[in-house]
Amino acid sequence: GLGFSKSDFERDCGHFSGGWQMRIAMAKLFLQEPEVLLLDEPTNHLDIGTQRWVEQYLYAYPGAIILISHDLALLDGLCTRTLAFHHGRCEEYSGNYSYYQTESVLRREIQLKQYTSQQREIAEVQRFIDRFRASANKATLVQSRIKMLDKIERIPAPEAADAVMNFKFPPAPPSGNLVAKLEKVSKAYGTLQVFKNFDFEVNRGERIAIVGPNGAGKSTFCRIITGQEAADGGEHSFGLKVATSFFSQNHADELDPTKTVLETVEEAASREAAPQARNLLGCFLFRGDDVFKKIGVLSGGERSRVALVRMLVAPANFLILDEPTNHLDMQSQEVLQRALADYAGTVMIVSHNRAFLDPVVHKTLEFRPGEDPRLFQGNITYYLEKTADEKGGATLSSRAAAATAA
């Protein structure tokens, strides 16, 4: 289900964090089973297991669903119609998000051909009018064509497609083969044991997704592996010439509120990346004069995007990103995804965005409360298949045991 344990059922709702409060609200909505279900980013802050459960619930939902989301996997699997809001207009597409992507390009091409053809026809008629306007013999023909131009329903010029920005990370300075290592590391918060005697090694060029339920230790692991938080026991070490760059939602709160968006990014940029700062900010929804806004007037989501761009322009060979796609639209996600795919360094990403992760990562590290972390030698799709097989095997084993006992 939504991840609540039986002991949670008697707890006061006010004791839960914001993310869990959202799950409570979602549970209440599902139980009401309205004829029309309106969901705004329902999979934000959900772990992969809970996402899968929500998806399966929505697939089987008997009523209508109106969904606002940037979760490509959910949009493609669930939706049969798409409403696209763009440049002050709304267009309807009779298919899912992938259909919209293909069809919108086709519509723009058709409109451009129709517009070009009509403009050519109008220009020819206008030339005739200009040529024979003063001729008495052609006066009737000229007037006829003037009336024809007045009656033509003009095809509007197609809107220019948004420019596609191909951002590349600053060149990653070469590191040693060993990037970071944990030996017999333990960490606890009070009585909560996050992990104990944990060994882990990150090697150059590895691309690792980090997944698991909220509170399982993903962010704690990232802070320890980057040296930003000390473990209770064990050893942490970096390899030779390792330069880390760490993005987390907390970094947004550390930005100087008196500086502009552009100043904040440019001060962190390498010499190669500095000229790209303004264009890159445009890819992350800071366009035109938005780059001159003070950090202090931005929303939490906008600050997170500035912190992310600030990290992207800094030279590093070991990137750690904690939920980087939160607050990003589809185009911004694609820009970041392409840049990560071409990045020559080492990457670890905490995320539950399957469509974003699958082309980028090669390994998946799973955290679960009360269990040792497990490493899977494949991307998110591979991880989901393996864990589904495990659950299927466990179900069969329990049934066989029950049958034997009977």
C-alpha positions as CSV (number, residue, x, y, z in Angstrom):
1,G,0.0,0.0,0.0
2,L,1.1,3.5,0.8
3,G,3.8,2.3,3.2
4,F,2.2,2.7,6.6
5,S,2.8,0.0,9.3
6,K,0.1,-1.2,11.7
7,S,1.7,0.8,14.5
8,D,1.2,3.9,12.5
9,F,-2.6,3.5,12.4
10,E,-3.0,4.8,16.0
11,R,-0.6,7.7,15.7
12,D,-1.8,11.3,15.5
13,C,-1.6,12.7,12.0
14,G,0.2,15.8,13.2
15,H,3.2,13.6,14.2
16,F,4.0,12.7,10.6
17,S,6.3,14.6,8.2
18,G,5.1,16.5,5.2
19,G,5.7,13.6,2.8
20,W,3.7,11.2,5.0
21,Q,0.9,13.8,5.4
22,M,0.6,13.7,1.6
23,R,0.2,9.9,1.7
24,I,-2.5,10.3,4.4
25,A,-4.4,12.8,2.2
26,M,-4.0,10.4,-0.8
27,A,-5.3,7.5,1.2
28,K,-8.4,9.5,2.3
29,L,-9.1,10.4,-1.3
30,F,-8.7,6.9,-2.6
31,L,-11.1,5.6,0.1
32,Q,-13.8,8.1,-1.0
33,E,-13.6,6.8,-4.6
34,P,-15.0,10.0,-6.2
35,E,-16.3,9.8,-9.8
36,V,-13.5,12.1,-10.9
37,L,-10.1,11.9,-9.2
38,L,-7.9,15.0,-9.6
39,L,-4.2,14.4,-8.7
40,D,-1.4,17.0,-8.7
41,E,2.0,15.3,-8.9
42,P,0.9,12.3,-6.9
43,T,4.2,10.3,-7.2
44,N,6.5,13.1,-5.9
45,H,8.4,12.0,-2.8
46,L,7.1,8.4,-3.1
47,D,9.6,5.5,-3.1
48,I,9.5,3.0,-6.0
49,G,7.5,0.4,-4.2
50,T,4.8,2.8,-3.3
51,Q,4.8,4.3,-6.8
52,R,4.1,0.9,-8.2
53,W,1.3,0.3,-5.8
54,V,-0.3,3.7,-6.7
55,E,0.1,3.0,-10.4
56,Q,-1.6,-0.3,-10.1
57,Y,-4.4,1.2,-8.0
58,L,-4.9,4.0,-10.6
59,Y,-4.9,1.5,-13.5
60,A,-7.8,-0.3,-12.0
61,Y,-9.7,2.8,-10.8
62,P,-13.3,2.7,-12.1
63,G,-13.8,6.5,-12.3
64,A,-12.2,9.3,-14.4
65,I,-8.7,10.6,-13.5
66,I,-7.3,14.1,-14.2
67,L,-3.6,13.9,-13.6
68,I,-0.9,16.7,-13.4
69,S,2.5,15.0,-13.4
70,H,6.0,15.0,-14.8
71,D,6.4,11.2,-14.1
72,L,6.8,9.9,-17.7
73,A,6.2,6.3,-16.8
74,L,3.0,7.1,-15.0
75,L,1.7,9.4,-17.8
76,D,2.5,6.8,-20.5
77,G,1.0,3.9,-18.6
78,L,-2.2,5.6,-17.4
79,C,-3.3,8.4,-19.7
80,T,-5.5,8.1,-22.8
81,R,-5.8,11.9,-23.4
82,T,-3.3,14.7,-22.9
83,L,-3.9,18.4,-22.5
84,A,-0.8,20.5,-23.2
85,F,-0.6,24.1,-22.0
86,H,2.0,26.0,-24.0
87,H,2.5,29.7,-24.7
88,G,-0.9,30.6,-23.3
89,R,-2.8,28.0,-25.3
90,C,-4.3,24.6,-24.5
91,E,-4.2,21.7,-27.1
92,E,-5.8,18.3,-26.7
93,Y,-4.2,15.1,-27.9
94,S,-6.0,11.7,-28.0
95,G,-3.1,9.6,-26.5
96,N,-0.5,9.4,-23.7
97,Y,2.5,11.6,-23.2
98,S,4.7,9.8,-25.8
99,Y,1.9,10.2,-28.3
100,Y,1.7,13.9,-27.5
101,Q,5.5,14.3,-28.1
102,T,5.2,12.7,-31.6
103,E,1.9,14.3,-32.6
104,S,2.8,17.8,-31.5
105,V,5.8,17.8,-33.8
106,L,3.7,16.4,-36.7
107,R,1.0,19.1,-36.1
108,R,3.6,21.8,-36.1
109,E,5.1,20.5,-39.4
110,I,1.6,20.4,-41.0
111,Q,0.8,23.9,-39.8
112,L,4.1,25.2,-41.2
113,K,3.4,23.7,-44.6
114,Q,-0.1,25.2,-44.7
115,Y,1.1,28.6,-43.5
116,T,4.0,28.6,-46.0
117,S,1.6,27.7,-48.9
118,Q,-1.0,30.3,-47.9
119,Q,1.7,33.0,-47.6
120,R,2.9,32.2,-51.1
121,E,-0.6,32.4,-52.5
122,I,-1.2,35.7,-50.7
123,A,2.0,37.2,-52.0
124,E,1.1,36.2,-55.6
125,V,-2.3,37.9,-55.3
126,Q,-0.8,41.0,-53.7
127,R,1.7,41.2,-56.6
128,F,-1.2,41.2,-59.1
129,I,-3.0,43.9,-57.2
130,D,0.1,46.1,-56.9
131,R,0.9,45.6,-60.6
132,F,-2.5,46.4,-62.1
133,R,-4.0,48.7,-59.4
134,A,-3.7,51.7,-61.7
135,S,-5.0,49.9,-64.8
136,A,-8.6,50.7,-65.8
137,N,-8.8,47.5,-67.9
138,K,-8.0,45.4,-64.8
139,A,-10.0,47.4,-62.2
140,T,-12.7,44.6,-61.9
141,L,-10.1,41.9,-61.5
142,V,-8.1,44.0,-59.0
143,Q,-11.2,44.7,-56.8
144,S,-12.1,41.0,-57.0
145,R,-8.7,40.0,-55.6
146,I,-8.8,42.6,-52.9
147,K,-12.1,41.2,-51.7
148,M,-10.6,37.7,-51.9
149,L,-7.7,38.7,-49.7
150,D,-10.1,40.3,-47.2
151,K,-12.1,37.0,-47.0
152,I,-9.2,34.7,-46.6
153,E,-9.0,33.1,-43.1
154,R,-5.4,33.5,-42.3
155,I,-3.5,30.5,-40.9
156,P,-1.4,31.7,-38.0
157,A,2.4,31.2,-38.1
158,P,3.3,28.2,-36.1
159,E,5.0,28.9,-32.8
160,A,8.7,28.2,-32.8
161,A,9.6,25.0,-30.9
162,D,11.4,25.6,-27.6
163,A,15.1,25.6,-28.2
164,V,16.8,22.4,-27.2
165,M,19.8,23.1,-25.0
166,N,22.6,20.4,-25.0
167,F,24.5,21.1,-21.8
168,K,27.7,19.3,-21.1
169,F,29.3,19.1,-17.6
170,P,32.7,20.8,-17.2
171,P,35.4,18.2,-18.0
172,A,35.8,15.8,-15.1
173,P,39.4,15.9,-13.7
174,P,40.7,12.3,-13.7
175,S,40.6,10.5,-10.4
176,G,42.1,7.2,-9.2
177,N,40.2,4.0,-9.9
178,L,38.9,3.9,-6.3
179,V,36.6,6.9,-5.7
180,A,35.2,6.3,-2.2
181,K,35.2,3.5,0.3
182,L,33.3,2.6,3.5
183,E,34.6,-0.1,5.8
184,K,32.6,-1.5,8.7
185,V,30.6,1.8,8.8
186,S,27.7,2.1,11.3
187,K,25.2,4.9,11.8
188,A,22.3,5.3,14.2
189,Y,20.0,8.2,15.3
190,G,19.1,7.3,18.9
191,T,17.5,3.9,18.8
192,L,17.1,3.9,15.0
193,Q,20.0,1.9,13.4
194,V,20.4,3.1,9.8
195,F,23.1,0.6,9.0
196,K,25.7,-1.5,10.8
197,N,29.2,-2.7,9.7
198,F,28.4,-1.6,6.2
199,D,31.1,-2.1,3.5
200,F,30.8,-0.3,0.2
201,E,33.2,0.8,-2.6
202,V,32.6,3.2,-5.4
203,N,34.9,2.9,-8.4
204,R,35.7,5.4,-11.2
205,G,33.0,5.6,-13.9
206,E,30.3,3.8,-12.0
207,R,26.7,5.1,-12.2
208,I,24.6,4.0,-9.3
209,A,20.9,4.6,-8.5
210,I,20.0,4.7,-4.8
211,V,16.5,3.6,-3.9
212,G,14.4,2.7,-0.9
213,P,11.5,3.9,1.3
214,N,11.6,7.3,3.0
215,G,13.7,7.1,6.2
216,A,15.7,4.0,5.1
217,G,19.0,5.8,5.1
218,K,19.5,7.0,1.5
219,S,20.3,10.6,2.3
220,T,22.4,9.6,5.3
221,F,24.5,7.3,3.1
222,C,25.1,10.2,0.6
223,R,26.2,12.5,3.3
224,I,28.6,9.9,4.8
225,I,30.0,8.8,1.4
226,T,30.8,12.4,0.6
227,G,32.3,13.1,4.0
228,Q,29.7,15.7,5.0
229,E,28.5,13.6,8.0
230,A,30.6,11.4,10.2
231,A,29.7,7.8,10.8
232,D,29.4,6.5,14.4
233,G,32.0,3.8,13.6
234,G,34.1,2.4,10.8
235,E,36.2,4.1,8.2
236,H,35.5,6.4,5.2
237,S,38.1,7.3,2.7
238,F,38.4,9.0,-0.8
239,G,40.6,7.8,-3.6
240,L,43.2,9.9,-5.3
241,K,42.2,13.3,-6.7
242,V,38.5,12.9,-6.1
243,A,36.5,16.1,-6.4
244,T,32.9,15.7,-5.2
245,S,29.8,17.8,-6.0
246,F,26.7,17.1,-3.9
247,F,23.2,18.3,-4.6
248,S,20.5,17.9,-2.0
249,Q,17.2,19.8,-1.3
250,N,18.8,21.3,1.8
251,H,21.4,23.2,-0.3
252,A,18.6,25.5,-1.5
253,D,18.3,26.9,2.0
254,E,22.0,27.7,2.1
255,L,22.0,30.1,-0.9
256,D,22.7,33.8,-0.3
257,P,19.3,35.6,-0.4
258,T,20.9,38.9,-1.4
259,K,22.4,37.7,-4.7
260,T,20.7,37.3,-8.0
261,V,20.1,33.9,-9.6
262,L,22.7,34.6,-12.3
263,E,25.4,35.8,-9.7
264,T,24.8,32.7,-7.6
265,V,25.4,30.4,-10.5
266,E,28.3,32.3,-12.1
267,E,30.3,32.4,-8.8
268,A,30.3,28.5,-8.7
269,A,31.0,28.0,-12.5
270,S,34.2,26.9,-14.0
271,R,35.9,29.1,-16.6
272,E,34.5,26.8,-19.4
273,A,30.9,26.7,-18.0
274,A,30.6,30.4,-17.0
275,P,29.5,31.6,-20.5
276,Q,26.8,28.9,-20.5
277,A,25.3,29.9,-17.2
278,R,22.4,32.0,-18.5
279,N,21.5,29.5,-21.2
280,L,21.6,26.7,-18.7
281,L,19.3,28.6,-16.3
282,G,16.9,29.0,-19.2
283,C,16.7,25.2,-19.5
284,F,15.8,25.1,-15.9
285,L,12.9,27.6,-16.2
286,F,14.7,30.8,-15.5
287,R,14.1,32.8,-18.7
288,G,14.6,36.4,-19.6
289,D,14.8,38.8,-16.6
290,D,14.1,35.8,-14.2
291,V,17.9,35.4,-13.9
292,F,18.1,38.9,-12.2
293,K,15.7,38.0,-9.4
294,K,17.1,37.9,-5.9
295,I,17.4,34.5,-4.3
296,G,15.4,35.8,-1.3
297,V,12.2,36.3,-3.4
298,L,12.2,32.8,-5.0
299,S,9.9,29.9,-4.0
300,G,11.4,26.7,-2.5
301,G,11.2,24.9,-5.8
302,E,12.9,27.7,-7.6
303,R,15.7,27.8,-5.1
304,S,16.2,24.0,-5.5
305,R,16.6,24.5,-9.3
306,V,19.2,27.3,-8.7
307,A,21.1,25.0,-6.3
308,L,21.0,22.2,-8.9
309,V,22.3,24.5,-11.7
310,R,25.0,25.8,-9.4
311,M,26.2,22.2,-8.8
312,L,26.1,21.4,-12.6
313,V,28.5,24.1,-13.6
314,A,31.1,23.3,-10.9
315,P,34.0,21.0,-12.0
316,A,33.9,17.6,-10.3
317,N,34.6,13.9,-11.0
318,F,32.2,12.5,-8.4
319,L,28.5,13.7,-8.6
320,I,25.9,12.8,-5.9
321,L,22.4,14.0,-6.6
322,D,19.6,13.6,-4.1
323,E,16.2,13.8,-5.8
324,P,17.4,16.1,-8.7
325,T,14.2,15.9,-10.8
326,N,11.9,17.2,-8.1
327,H,10.6,20.6,-9.3
328,L,11.8,20.0,-12.9
329,D,9.6,20.0,-16.0
330,M,10.0,17.4,-18.8
331,Q,12.4,19.5,-20.9
332,S,14.7,20.3,-17.9
333,Q,14.8,16.6,-17.0
334,E,15.8,15.7,-20.5
335,V,18.6,18.3,-20.5
336,L,20.0,16.9,-17.2
337,Q,19.5,13.3,-18.4
338,R,21.5,13.8,-21.6
339,A,24.3,15.6,-19.7
340,L,24.6,12.8,-17.2
341,A,24.6,10.2,-20.0
342,D,27.6,12.0,-21.5
343,Y,29.4,12.7,-18.2
344,A,32.8,11.0,-17.9
345,G,33.0,10.9,-14.1
346,T,31.3,8.9,-11.4
347,V,27.6,9.4,-10.5
348,M,25.3,8.4,-7.6
349,I,21.6,9.4,-7.9
350,V,18.9,9.2,-5.2
351,S,15.7,9.1,-7.2
352,H,12.5,7.2,-7.9
353,N,12.0,8.6,-11.4
354,R,12.4,5.4,-13.5
355,A,12.2,7.1,-16.9
356,F,15.0,9.5,-15.8
357,L,17.3,6.8,-14.2
358,D,17.1,3.9,-16.6
359,P,19.3,5.3,-19.4
360,V,21.8,6.8,-17.0
361,V,22.6,4.2,-14.3
362,H,24.2,0.7,-14.5
363,K,23.7,-0.4,-10.8
364,T,21.1,0.0,-8.1
365,L,21.7,0.2,-4.4
366,E,18.6,-0.6,-2.3
367,F,18.1,0.6,1.3
368,R,15.4,-0.9,3.5
369,P,14.7,-0.2,7.2
370,G,16.1,-3.0,9.4
371,E,18.0,-4.7,6.5
372,D,21.5,-4.5,5.1
373,P,21.7,-2.4,1.9
374,R,21.8,-4.5,-1.3
375,L,23.5,-3.8,-4.6
376,F,21.9,-4.9,-7.9
377,Q,24.0,-5.2,-11.1
378,G,21.5,-3.3,-13.4
379,N,19.3,-0.3,-13.8
380,I,15.9,0.4,-12.2
381,T,14.0,-1.9,-14.6
382,Y,16.4,-4.7,-13.8
383,Y,16.0,-4.0,-10.1
384,L,12.2,-4.0,-10.3
385,E,12.2,-7.3,-12.2
386,K,14.6,-9.0,-9.7
387,T,12.6,-7.8,-6.6
388,A,9.3,-8.9,-8.3
389,D,10.8,-12.3,-8.9
390,E,11.9,-12.5,-5.2
391,K,8.4,-11.6,-4.0
392,G,6.9,-14.1,-6.4
393,G,9.3,-16.8,-5.1
394,A,8.5,-15.9,-1.5
395,T,4.7,-16.1,-2.2
396,L,5.1,-19.5,-3.8
397,S,7.3,-20.8,-0.9
398,S,4.7,-19.6,1.7
399,R,1.9,-21.3,-0.2
400,A,3.9,-24.5,-0.4
401,A,4.7,-24.4,3.3
402,A,1.0,-23.8,4.1
403,A,0.0,-26.7,1.9
404,T,2.5,-29.0,3.5
405,A,1.3,-28.0,7.0
406,A,-2.2,-28.7,6.0
